[in-house]
Amino acid sequence: MTRSAIAAVDQRQFDVIVVGAGANGSSAAQHLAALGFDVLIVDKGDFASGTSSRSSRLLHCGLQYLVQETPLAGASRLSSYLRRPFDILASLAAARRTMHCRTQLVRETPERVRPVTFFYPVYENSHYPAWKIKLAFRILASFGSRAVPLEFKEVAGAPARALPFVRLLAQPDRLRSVAIFREYQYDWAERICLDAVLDAERMGATIRNYTSVKALSHRPDASRAWHVVLEDGLEPGAQAHVTAHVLLNIAGPWVDRVNSLTKTAVERRVIGVKGINVLLKFPDECAGFGLECLNSLGQAYYAMPWGPYHFIGPTATVYEGDPDDVRPSEEEIGFLIAETNRLFPTFNLRRSDVIYAWAGVRARTHVSGAEVRRRASTIHDLAADGMPDAFALTETPIMLHRSAGAELARRVARTRKPSGKPMQLSFLPPQLPASSSVPPINSRIPTLTLASLRHAAATEHVVNLIDLLFRRVNLGWGDDMGTSLAHDAARAVSDILGWDEMRIALEVERYRAYLVEHFLPSRMEVVTK
């Protein structure tokens, strides 16, 4: 379907309104629709255009819950580790859930993930002792399944120092062993969100991108309904008034901003943590392998394969600014380059080696007086804040989106009955038109054809070229970020989207400007030619 005017929803009543169409919001809408709820999901930008598209794209096994970012991180002896039983239980529960979600995604949607062999080096006198690393992997392996194994093994001594990628690390004489294990990477994070939100639409949900929430109020009368004022982001001033029995605020780092629209004193729920990633070219022997270790601050450092390249990161800094304005800074890029050169002295990387970089803001759960660290995914019942029949979600990475969506749907079902009949949701990727005889647009992406471009433009609520190339087809994240095909792609869908020659040129210009502003490419000729 193509995007409709906002008047189409004016004065409509829904069972549930979902604010935020990233991975978690899209999953919640999908699971709610499957239960028979009449759902409206809105996002002030495009679907999957916020935090979900700025992630590190790793379907993590949950190692960080057992090793990093916990009060136990510095525990070097087993006795000190065991003094915190409740923290241990919380960490184990989070790791178990992560492995369960990992298995679910790999088994149900193998088209959207790819396996990657990862290395985790363990050094003498490491911040994380060898016993803890080995114990963590053994626990994670027990949480896995035969269908999606962790495939953990430990290599020690000279064989460890001879491993590809690992042998390039600094201080090889201090290397005690290497943990080798299997991770999975999202082939395309944005498409995972699109799959879910479009399946919700198939089951009857109303989905709207570029639609902002301007006001929220809860009626104290017998209806006990939420009244929501919506505004079309593409037609300023065009508004719609809708009602719903339940409100789900799944706006990620914008959660507090949405809650503030009620004009009541709502407790802060989110603290933003900014992370950036940088795309670089490593030596050929590193291709296809991933590496996880610690940076000089004791934070996780990943080098993740991305085609013939790697991206490094993420950083982790508290971010109090506007999530709409988050950008990778030169200081942050410089930090990651320096950390990589510290770990791999022979790389001699410079700023000019950066292909592009990106930044995002993760919605960590805010706890007054507590340090910022990873906590469990949290559903907040906002009734105590004067927002009855309203829930917010925090601290839920994309790898947990299906689990979170299902839990939110169950939470709603405990308070309301759906107005419709249950349907069977589907995790299968949408079937594109048969095009076996049509050559691909890009030889590196054999499934990307003219037919797939036109199908997306006609049926997937595309508004602009950025939507199309980053989130409907997988061109934006390539080495030239789709610039070599941007004009051809715009022309290919121009008749569907009503673009004349002037609009085609404008879309290409805006697309390239978006790349310069958000990705800071070093190779400027990529986006200015």
VOGU-3710 file (C-alpha; in Angstrom, 3 decimals, decimal comma):
1> mtrsaiaavd> 0,000/0,000/0,000  1,033/3,585/-0,527  0,895/6,139/2,237  -2,577/7,646/2,772  -3,601/11,131/3,877  -3,913/11,622/7,632  -7,629/12,317/7,208  -8,059/8,558/6,751  -7,636/8,022/10,513  -9,376/11,157/11,793
11> qrqfdvivvg> -11,994/10,407/14,469  -11,203/6,706/14,446  -11,152/4,624/17,609  -8,553/1,894/18,113  -7,906/-0,723/20,749  -4,219/0,219/21,007  -2,018/3,051/19,773  1,691/2,262/19,478  4,017/5,267/19,376  7,332/4,392/17,754
21> agangssaaq> 7,843/2,089/14,779  11,325/0,806/15,409  12,007/-2,880/16,003  10,171/-3,087/19,318  7,170/-0,999/18,299  6,793/-2,883/15,033  6,972/-6,214/16,860  4,406/-5,077/19,431  2,027/-4,000/16,658  2,514/-7,340/14,898
31> hlaalgfdvl> 1,815/-9,415/18,006  -1,158/-7,259/19,018  -2,693/-7,536/15,574  -2,238/-11,300/15,717  -4,275/-11,374/18,947  -7,106/-9,503/17,225  -6,479/-5,983/18,536  -7,280/-3,029/16,286  -3,887/-1,286/16,261  -2,589/2,061/15,073
41> ivdkgdfasg> 1,199/2,445/14,976  2,783/5,820/14,224  6,314/7,138/13,920  7,415/10,721/13,480  9,968/9,538/10,923  10,054/6,560/8,638  9,701/3,036/9,951  13,013/1,846/11,431  14,687/5,207/10,861  15,809/5,794/14,456
51> tssrssrllh> 17,809/3,699/16,905  16,984/0,403/15,194  18,851/1,490/12,080  21,831/2,773/14,072  22,621/-0,395/15,985  25,792/-2,470/15,834  23,820/-5,105/13,899  24,930/-7,978/16,103  22,591/-10,720/17,257  24,623/-11,075/20,417
61> cglqylvqet> 24,823/-14,312/22,383  24,494/-12,428/25,690  28,137/-12,557/26,769  27,973/-8,958/27,990  25,417/-9,902/30,659  27,810/-12,415/32,224  31,114/-10,637/31,716  30,746/-6,933/30,958  28,751/-3,933/32,179  27,733/-5,435/35,516
71> plagasrlss> 28,839/-4,781/39,103  30,607/-8,129/38,822  32,769/-7,077/35,913  35,871/-6,560/37,980  35,475/-9,660/40,117  38,693/-11,590/39,684  37,954/-14,348/42,182  35,039/-16,741/42,264  34,288/-15,962/45,918  33,717/-12,253/45,207
81> ylrrpfdila> 31,520/-13,158/42,258  29,301/-15,383/44,416  28,693/-12,683/47,024  26,133/-11,047/44,707  23,495/-13,774/44,183  20,704/-11,472/43,007  22,945/-9,842/40,425  23,994/-13,273/39,258  20,378/-14,373/38,870  19,497/-11,214/36,935
91> slaaarrtmh> 22,503/-11,665/34,662  21,660/-15,303/34,054  18,041/-14,465/33,230  19,105/-11,774/30,752  21,639/-14,084/29,100  19,128/-16,924/28,862  16,567/-14,641/27,244  19,148/-13,383/24,778  20,139/-16,886/23,726  16,477/-17,827/23,371
101> crtqlvretp> 15,822/-14,826/21,119  18,978/-15,600/19,149  17,736/-19,122/18,501  14,262/-17,901/17,587  15,490/-15,369/15,050  18,006/-17,683/13,394  15,487/-20,531/13,088  12,488/-18,458/12,000  14,177/-15,851/9,814  17,451/-17,280/8,503
111> ervrpvtffy> 17,213/-14,927/5,517  17,826/-11,911/7,749  20,927/-13,077/9,635  24,336/-14,484/8,804  26,746/-16,533/10,961  30,101/-15,029/11,894  33,067/-16,685/13,609  34,160/-14,464/16,512  37,388/-14,404/18,508  37,638/-13,294/22,135
121> pvyenshypa> 41,300/-13,010/23,255  42,136/-13,663/26,908  45,357/-12,142/28,266  47,464/-12,764/31,342  46,299/-10,548/34,234  43,215/-9,604/32,226  40,424/-7,513/33,710  38,236/-10,526/32,970  39,974/-13,691/34,238  40,107/-16,797/32,079
131> wkiklafril> 37,905/-18,806/34,428  35,141/-16,254/34,117  35,292/-16,144/30,329  35,205/-19,928/30,090  32,375/-20,206/32,639  30,349/-17,570/30,801  30,636/-19,406/27,492  29,754/-22,726/29,088  26,629/-21,196/30,605  25,648/-19,560/27,318
141> asfgsravpl> 26,161/-22,824/25,454  23,793/-24,541/27,883  21,168/-21,884/27,114  21,477/-22,484/23,380  20,052/-25,224/21,203  21,379/-27,894/18,911  19,779/-26,108/15,983  21,635/-22,845/16,725  24,748/-23,837/18,701  27,248/-21,431/20,180
151> efkevagapa> 30,089/-23,630/18,879  32,419/-22,431/21,624  35,933/-23,768/21,850  39,120/-22,543/23,495  42,501/-22,430/21,788  45,593/-21,758/23,902  49,300/-21,101/23,449  51,009/-20,936/20,069  47,928/-22,139/18,101  45,951/-19,212/19,545
161> ralpfvrlla> 48,620/-16,701/18,561  48,624/-18,098/15,011  44,907/-17,605/14,389  44,006/-15,208/11,556  43,104/-11,733/12,787  44,250/-12,654/16,316  47,892/-12,920/15,251  47,806/-9,205/14,347  46,981/-8,149/17,912  49,508/-6,280/20,025
171> qpdrlrsvai> 51,429/-8,004/22,833  51,123/-11,588/21,538  53,362/-12,809/24,367  50,624/-11,898/26,890  47,928/-13,816/25,031  46,860/-16,770/27,168  44,067/-18,201/25,017  41,339/-17,339/22,529  37,657/-18,178/22,814  36,207/-18,996/19,412
181> freyqydwae> 32,441/-18,900/19,068  29,636/-18,272/16,643  27,714/-15,026/16,565  25,074/-13,889/14,116  24,791/-10,566/12,377  21,663/-8,860/11,123  22,006/-8,846/7,401  19,676/-5,858/7,378  18,298/-4,401/10,611  15,836/-2,004/8,970
191> ricldavlda> 14,217/-4,754/6,960  13,521/-6,758/10,116  11,396/-3,837/11,335  9,704/-3,433/7,963  8,864/-7,136/7,848  7,097/-6,866/11,217  5,192/-3,639/10,609  4,030/-4,749/7,160  2,864/-8,071/8,578  0,909/-6,107/11,204
201> ermgatirny> -0,697/-4,175/8,358  -1,555/-7,446/6,598  -3,441/-8,490/9,734  -5,418/-5,255/9,858  -3,215/-2,788/11,730  -3,098/0,809/10,534  0,494/1,920/10,041  1,658/5,511/9,526  5,151/6,874/9,073  6,001/10,588/9,242
211> tsvkalshrp> 3,187/11,096/11,727  3,908/12,883/15,012  2,027/12,793/18,285  1,260/16,411/19,204  -0,921/15,937/22,303  -1,990/13,173/24,682  -4,825/13,187/27,190  -6,706/10,505/29,076  -10,450/10,901/29,415  -11,701/10,338/32,971
221> dasrawhvvl> -15,208/9,521/31,751  -16,694/6,060/31,314  -14,793/5,535/28,064  -11,421/5,693/29,858  -9,875/6,302/26,472  -6,696/7,984/25,361  -7,231/10,952/23,080  -4,308/11,494/20,734  -3,707/14,387/18,370  -1,625/13,411/15,361
231> edglepgaqa> 0,056/15,644/12,794  1,220/14,700/9,326  4,934/15,425/9,037  4,636/15,812/5,265  1,714/18,201/5,362  2,267/20,666/8,229  -0,964/21,601/9,952  -2,843/18,527/8,750  -4,042/16,792/11,912  -6,195/13,906/13,040
241> hvtahvllni> -7,851/13,136/16,365  -7,956/9,479/17,372  -8,798/7,522/20,521  -7,590/4,238/21,940  -8,101/2,180/25,077  -4,378/1,501/25,551  -1,284/3,565/24,795  2,118/1,957/24,207  5,051/4,373/24,263  7,876/2,565/22,479
251> agpwvdrvns> 9,667/5,630/21,200  13,128/4,614/22,399  15,205/7,663/23,412  12,108/9,810/22,784  10,028/8,004/25,470  10,198/10,852/27,989  9,347/13,409/25,322  6,191/11,482/24,412  5,186/11,113/28,072  5,602/14,854/28,589
261> ltktaverrv> 2,815/15,524/26,092  0,310/14,575/28,789  1,212/17,796/30,670  1,472/15,786/33,892  4,524/15,114/36,043  5,761/11,791/34,717  8,863/10,193/36,202  11,878/10,076/33,912  12,258/6,667/32,320  15,153/6,989/29,864
271> igvkginvll> 18,771/7,998/29,843  20,335/8,133/26,405  23,637/6,412/25,717  25,287/7,430/22,484  27,257/4,940/20,466  29,082/5,311/17,177  30,527/2,822/14,692  33,152/3,365/12,009  33,571/1,426/8,753  37,149/0,623/7,682
281> kfpdecagfg> 39,126/-1,776/5,509  41,188/-4,300/7,495  43,821/-6,643/6,053  42,369/-9,360/3,846  43,081/-12,125/6,353  40,530/-10,525/8,712  37,693/-10,706/6,171  34,660/-12,570/7,458  35,937/-12,833/11,052  34,780/-10,825/14,055
291> leclnslgqa> 36,697/-9,898/17,186  35,510/-8,843/20,627  37,726/-7,515/23,414  38,077/-4,467/25,654  39,136/-0,943/24,833  41,375/1,179/27,056  38,340/2,301/29,093  37,338/-1,256/29,916  34,351/-1,088/27,562  33,436/-3,625/24,907
301> yyampwgpyh> 35,179/-3,246/21,571  33,890/-5,043/18,494  35,372/-5,406/15,049  32,547/-6,772/12,938  32,763/-7,919/9,331  30,667/-6,039/6,804  31,240/-7,532/3,379  34,932/-6,956/2,564  35,135/-4,347/5,358  34,854/-4,160/9,140
311> figptatvye> 33,126/-1,679/11,360  34,477/-0,933/14,793  32,810/0,317/17,943  30,662/1,108/19,659  31,461/3,991/21,953  29,265/4,460/25,026  28,719/7,962/26,416  25,773/9,525/28,199  23,838/11,690/25,758  21,512/14,427/26,990
321> gdpddvrpse> 20,998/16,108/23,624  18,234/15,786/21,073  18,237/12,239/19,634  17,208/13,741/16,302  20,540/15,555/16,126  22,898/12,738/17,077  25,956/12,553/14,819  29,359/10,888/15,057  31,869/13,495/16,185  35,443/13,748/14,970
331> eeigfliaet> 36,606/13,186/18,544  34,683/9,902/18,754  35,932/8,746/15,375  39,479/9,596/16,429  39,045/7,611/19,652  37,971/4,461/17,795  40,802/4,784/15,297  43,303/5,194/18,150  41,852/2,191/19,983  42,110/0,073/16,855
341> nrlfptfnlr> 45,720/1,111/16,302  46,463/0,311/19,950  45,055/-3,188/19,494  46,529/-3,661/16,015  49,730/-1,580/15,759  50,485/-2,662/12,201  47,232/-1,245/10,830  48,375/2,403/11,088  44,842/3,632/10,412  44,135/7,314/9,763
351> rsdviyawag> 41,002/9,426/9,510  41,205/9,261/5,727  40,808/5,465/5,945  37,295/5,821/7,329  34,706/4,965/4,706  31,825/6,272/6,797  30,596/6,389/10,397  27,218/6,493/12,103  25,756/7,275/15,508  22,703/6,243/17,497
361> vrarthvsga> 21,209/6,701/20,948  20,255/3,667/23,016  17,377/4,057/25,477  18,830/2,813/28,742  16,541/2,653/31,769  16,957/5,699/34,014  17,313/4,968/37,718  17,825/7,935/40,046  21,210/7,904/41,725  22,395/4,801/39,886
371> evrrrastih> 25,265/4,429/37,480  24,546/3,997/33,795  24,948/0,339/32,997  23,144/-2,354/31,103  19,949/-3,488/32,771  17,209/-5,879/31,847  14,550/-4,962/29,322  11,838/-3,123/31,252  8,124/-2,555/30,680  6,904/0,434/32,706
381> dlaadgmpda> 3,282/0,580/33,826  2,641/4,336/33,789  -0,565/4,250/35,870  1,276/5,502/38,957  2,306/8,584/36,954  -1,279/9,479/36,127  -1,240/7,600/32,827  -3,636/4,653/33,233  -3,686/1,974/30,550  -0,335/3,204/29,292
391> faltetpiml> 2,988/1,374/29,120  6,513/2,340/28,091  9,452/0,155/27,093  13,144/0,779/27,772  16,485/-1,055/27,610  15,463/-3,422/24,837  17,970/-3,932/22,003  16,850/-5,065/18,586  17,919/-8,653/19,262  15,118/-8,906/21,881
401> hrsagaelar> 12,402/-7,237/19,809  10,246/-10,312/19,238  10,328/-11,299/22,882  9,498/-7,722/23,904  6,681/-7,415/21,349  5,084/-10,650/22,522  5,331/-9,623/26,187  3,787/-6,216/25,509  0,909/-7,872/23,662  0,338/-10,219/26,608
411> rvartrkpsg> 0,403/-7,256/28,995  -2,259/-5,458/26,960  -4,361/-8,631/26,713  -4,471/-8,811/30,515  -6,169/-5,402/30,631  -8,410/-5,413/27,533  -10,123/-7,840/25,235  -9,382/-7,489/21,516  -12,184/-6,222/19,326  -11,337/-8,607/16,505
421> kpmqlsflpp> -10,440/-12,221/15,909  -6,955/-13,705/16,238  -4,825/-14,154/13,131  -1,647/-16,041/12,375  1,380/-13,780/12,271  4,242/-14,535/9,920  7,958/-14,026/10,313  8,627/-14,895/6,692  10,123/-12,079/4,605  7,646/-10,630/2,091
431> qlpasssvpp> 7,708/-12,340/-1,255  8,925/-10,034/-4,003  7,658/-10,353/-7,563  9,207/-13,190/-9,524  12,171/-11,721/-11,365  14,549/-14,576/-12,134  14,980/-13,326/-15,702  15,693/-9,741/-14,657  19,362/-8,894/-14,026  20,206/-7,409/-10,629
441> insriptltl> 20,758/-3,671/-10,291  23,928/-4,346/-8,309  25,977/-7,500/-8,872  26,857/-7,661/-5,155  23,154/-7,804/-4,224  21,699/-10,424/-6,572  18,176/-10,093/-5,173  17,987/-6,350/-5,864  16,204/-5,894/-9,182  14,099/-3,248/-10,856
451> aslrhaaate> 11,053/-5,283/-9,889  11,996/-5,164/-6,175  12,478/-1,386/-6,292  9,109/-0,839/-7,918  7,365/-3,295/-5,623  8,694/-1,456/-2,558  7,681/1,943/-3,939  4,169/0,716/-4,723  3,392/-1,248/-1,568  5,639/-0,206/1,331
461> hvvnlidllf> 4,773/3,413/2,165  7,887/4,927/0,589  8,066/8,714/0,810  11,551/9,583/-0,402  14,738/8,116/-1,835  16,289/7,714/1,628  13,387/5,472/2,654  13,797/3,422/-0,487  17,569/2,879/-0,520  18,192/2,492/3,213
471> rrvnlgwgdd> 15,104/0,731/4,486  13,184/-0,901/1,608  16,142/-2,186/-0,407  19,639/-2,717/0,916  21,726/-0,189/-1,008  22,459/2,524/1,547  24,880/0,506/3,658  27,195/-0,484/0,792  30,691/0,907/0,291  29,476/3,762/-1,942
481> mgtslahdaa> 26,249/4,033/0,064  24,129/3,627/-3,033  25,257/6,862/-4,636  26,248/5,251/-7,916  22,706/3,950/-8,363  20,714/6,699/-6,639  19,645/8,502/-9,802  18,717/5,278/-11,609  16,730/4,091/-8,598  14,838/7,378/-8,339
491> ravsdilgwd> 13,997/7,278/-12,017  12,884/3,637/-11,793  10,135/4,490/-9,291  9,313/8,001/-10,464  6,062/7,062/-12,182  4,817/5,255/-9,063  5,701/8,093/-6,668  4,771/10,905/-9,056  8,262/12,362/-9,401  9,096/14,503/-12,425
501> emrialever> 12,659/15,233/-13,566  13,011/18,125/-11,131  11,842/15,962/-8,224  14,177/13,121/-9,231  17,146/15,511/-9,127  15,957/16,913/-5,790  15,618/13,434/-4,259  19,157/12,521/-5,337  20,512/15,794/-3,960  18,721/15,286/-0,630
511> yraylvehfl> 19,943/11,704/-0,463  23,577/12,725/-0,878  23,171/15,571/1,613  21,762/13,074/4,119  24,852/10,909/3,731  27,223/13,828/4,285  25,316/15,037/7,347  24,789/11,690/9,081  27,708/9,494/7,991  30,693/11,844/7,551
521> psrmevvtk> 32,261/9,885/4,689  35,967/10,504/4,118  35,677/9,771/0,435  33,685/12,846/-0,441  33,730/12,027/-4,131  31,353/9,168/-3,279  28,542/11,550/-2,435  29,339/14,634/-4,476  29,900/13,193/-7,919
//
